[in-house]
């Protein structure tokens, strides 16, 4: 029943095309479901991330051809190493990413017209393209040719709710979503298969699928027998696979972290983990769009619709050029503001006149503000500083009579101190500890009232704190302590010289 409905929808769409008005005759009709199934069959079973990057890249068909030539000339490179090797190319990052997968570029390079149709379909009918992918996957799964294995993980999810607006000539949306992901995130297998067998009996006799295997000259040595899939060898990647599919919106997106890790010269500034992809017409290289509707939509969105995908330098340059001739507060160019003739700005409007804040700011007489600053008598400020007698400041320390402090230290008779020490009978000193009855000393210590000792220690600590602070507000005592210190230093210096 579903196949009958798709066929009826295709016939109805062709009927509408034939009945189109002459004004629209210049534009080709939209791709039918049969045409979409035909062109998407060779890539519908790619992992979601790789599929998304292929769809992005095909919107730049001439660059895809250049990338295919480069990949053939550099067949020894693949994965992240190949992508890093083309960072100096002017290709779109989606095109650069495909050099990591030479099997894919080998296929795309063989049919340039297929690449162009695929990109045009994705630009004009992204929802229909995604629906066709899901339909093809359901056919392969029903034929027993799509399941999880060592190369991939296949999961089936419930489809999002159908849109409120239903297009009469469009096939019904899929009832389930089939997601394909690599079995190992950093080991990518590219499935090569013959659509004539993988999907079962083909349902569009007028639009049979085509098989685009990698040419023999690439040296892959692939082999597809019957309905089998040739997986080849795994391609190791860490960041080259940054695309994704949002099946709810039926569009593609970008993993910002992986994108920035590999596209170091074209980073995305965003706080979101994933951002929507937007087509960059600058990388189209003059290739015309298929219809006027797509061309007008892309040109309309090219100025402000690519903030999450590409840098904004071109947009900023255009904005600066547009604002460079404005005058006053409307001019955002600082260099241009320096050259404004301020006499053109009207007088400031008084508060309460009903004028807006912008009007009042635009009418400020800046010449008056400059005159106020110019009328300040700066000589008075300088005179105040000039009248200070700075000679008096350094003379204060010089007036201290330091000789008195030195004389006091010099008059100390140190010989008496030495004589006292010399007259001590040192032989009596060791005998004193020996004559002590230690048992009595121990008894005395045991009999001591330790509570009293603790009270004495606390009292002594308070006295010491009081003594340490005593005289802090007495200038005379402080002077004496300074003199004693100076004398001690002078005496120490003399002893060192002796």
Buried (B, 14 or more C-beta within 10 A) or exposed (E): EEEEEBBEBBEBBBEEBEEEEEEEEEBEBBBBBBBBBBBBBBBBBBBBBBBBBBBBBBBBBBBBBBBBEBBBEBBEBBBBBBBBBBBEBEBBBBBBBBBBBBBBBBBBBBBBEBBBBBBBBBBBBBBBBBBBBBBBBBBBBEBEBBEEEEBBBBEEEEBBEEEEEEEEBBBEBBEEBBBBBBBBEBBBBBBBBBBBBBBBEBBBEEBEBBBBBBEEEBEBEBEBEEBBBBBBEBBBBEBBBBBBBBBEEBBBBBBBEBBBBBBEEBEBEBEEEBBBBBBBBEBBBEBEBBBEEBBEBBEEEBEEBBBBBBEEEEBEEEBEEEEEEBBBBEBEBEEBBEEBEEEEBEEBBEEEEEBEEEBBEBBBBEEEEEEEEEEEEEEEEEEEEEEEEEEEEEEEEEEEEEEEBBEBBEEEEEEEEEEEEEEEEEEEEEEEEEEEEEEEEEEEEEEEEEEEEEEEEEEEEEEEEEEEEEEEEEEEEEEEEEBEEBBEEBBEEEEEEE
